[in-house]
């Protein structure tokens, strides 16, 4: 099958009720309430992945759980099973609207938990709200924000006892209270639409803010947080990283024996109250593992737009990276797996050719072109040596 020279931009994200066709079948994305699965739910999802999908689960950059390789004729049966587990909304519009990223470090009954519940209820009731498919909210209301590097259009952020609402891309915020935060977030979403933030149904908050600035009522200082997730013990449990954000279904089921799981936006799982998870296939437990320095998208053959395979090459090159250097291997110029600049990016341009980009995104001007996977494996120092 030929692949397009220019990647297609869909402008929406797959859900469970509105799956997307990919090179290996349907992509079914599960938006678990509060990003949490009980052991019973996790075991059941693992079994469903093996029965209806390819037996591998992905954790997306928005902390969703994704099944791939689902046969279209099996989709209805899969959805019925997921609905019984309480993991799927009643309709596709609500599923798309309920795009909330909750800090993985929330505790039962704390303000992050309560605000996320209130926001979820408010979005469920706002059936007239037609937001772009990728538009999302972040509830990051701990003592300091931990998700400021993660894409979200509207952010509720904590700073000690204070709480603020911020439009993504703005350097000022609106002070809110726990009681007002959810309604204020919805009001900001409506402001985004009224200001023309989504012409033709597409758009992101940071682009609108760059054009016209934040609402006049936003003038407070922004809460600042710097957090880097690494595998190991963390608040509420143990963080385990997943190679390329994927986990074999049987490993997922085994992991459920350690406790309830929370999905994180860092391609990691937080296992509640766990502290002694042993090595399992596909898990990265060591914070110095070089695979943590590489990002690779699905690539060929799983993605219809991919021009080459990505993950084997990324795995092979990882041990050759200097500490602290980040490599992104992208199956095409879209760069889904790492939309930001990386120290080094390899962008596939043909079945076995890659452009090499330094300090840029996947579509940026390359420093080197027409590198084959074999040449890269044979001389990986090309990644970091000066031209
Ligand atoms: S970046 Fe990767 S996953 Fe995204 S469209 Fe291109 S090949 Fe597919």
Boltz pocket constraint, residues with backbone or C-beta under 6 A from the ligand:
constraints:
  - pocket:
      binder: B
      contacts: [[A, 7], [A, 8], [A, 297], [A, 298], [A, 299], [A, 300], [A, 303], [A, 304], [A, 305], [A, 306], [A, 307], [A, 330], [A, 331], [A, 332], [A, 333], [A, 334], [A, 335], [A, 336], [A, 337]]
      max_distance: 6.0
